[in-house]
Amino acid sequence: MAQPVLLIIAHENYQPVEYQEPKRVLEENGYTVVTASDQSGTATAKDGSTTEVDTTLEEVDPSEYAGIFFIGGPGAMDYIDGELAYYIAQRAQALRIPHGAICIATRILAAAGVLEEKQATGWNGDGMLPSIFAAYDVDYQEDKDVVVDG
């Protein structure tokens, strides 16, 4: 049996489509999805829908996962942008585990240092992404919806 894939969401205001669609695709392809968050219990999406959290960031051992992905939404920067998330991203990179982020959550990967000298894109609705990426030596791909680098 394949290792599970970890999806990391904020306990409040995660983006439901960014969580639900990747989870559906992963499960349809035989993966077990584990949902992590900054708090245990029930996480509430931006639209009010909910999902149960399987584990907290404190409990995550990156080596147990086939992939680790950060889900965006307005809560991502309020609840999961911090040292635990950075550690998880850094360990995923060091262990060569596929990892990534959707939308605003790419800022977390940049701050963790795992996008240094890599191409990336993300949400730029506030106009801040070019300067954030520049501060972390990330090559911003403004006109791309998806970027894979490394």
Rosetta blueprint (number, residue, H / E / L):
1 M L
2 A L
3 Q L
4 P L
5 V E
6 L E
7 L E
8 I E
9 I E
10 A L
11 H L
12 E E
13 N E
14 Y E
15 Q L
16 P H
17 V H
18 E H
19 Y H
20 Q H
21 E H
22 P H
23 K H
24 R H
25 V H
26 L H
27 E H
28 E H
29 N L
30 G L
31 Y L
32 T L
33 V E
34 V E
35 T E
36 A E
37 S E
38 D L
39 Q L
40 S L
41 G E
42 T E
43 A E
44 T E
45 A E
46 K L
47 D L
48 G L
49 S L
50 T E
51 T E
52 E E
53 V E
54 D L
55 T E
56 T E
57 L H
58 E H
59 E H
60 V L
61 D L
62 P H
63 S H
64 E H
65 Y L
66 A L
67 G E
68 I E
69 F E
70 F E
71 I L
72 G L
73 G L
74 P L
75 G H
76 A H
77 M H
78 D H
79 Y H
80 I H
81 D L
82 G L
83 E H
84 L H
85 A H
86 Y H
87 Y H
88 I H
89 A H
90 Q H
91 R H
92 A H
93 Q H
94 A H
95 L L
96 R L
97 I L
98 P L
99 H E
100 G E
101 A E
102 I L
103 C H
104 I H
105 A H
106 T H
107 R H
108 I H
109 L H
110 A H
111 A H
112 A H
113 G L
114 V L
115 L L
116 E L
117 E L
118 K L
119 Q E
120 A E
121 T L
122 G L
123 W L
124 N L
125 G L
126 D L
127 G L
128 M L
129 L H
130 P H
131 S H
132 I H
133 F H
134 A H
135 A H
136 Y L
137 D L
138 V L
139 D E
140 Y E
141 Q L
142 E L
143 D L
144 K L
145 D L
146 V L
147 V L
148 V L
149 D L
150 G L
